[in-house]
Amino acid sequence: MHGIIGFIIIGACVCAAVLAAVLFIRDVKSSQRAAEKRRRLASRLMGK
């Protein structure tokens, strides 16, 4: 019984770690995209 509970707890921790990694990667990618947009906008404003 204790082994099953431990397995469930470990599984939940692994799921949480994977979810956190996915959210972090997605956040980094979206912030990179936002930075590119800002750079393009700034260069357009400087050009005019």
PEHU-V340617 format. One record per helix or strand of 2 or more residues. SS is the DSSP state (~ for helix, > for strand). FROM is the first residue (numbers start at 0). TO is the last residue. If there is no record, write none. Layout:
ss=SS from=FROM to=TO
ss=SS from=FROM to=TO
This chain:
ss=~ from=1 to=46
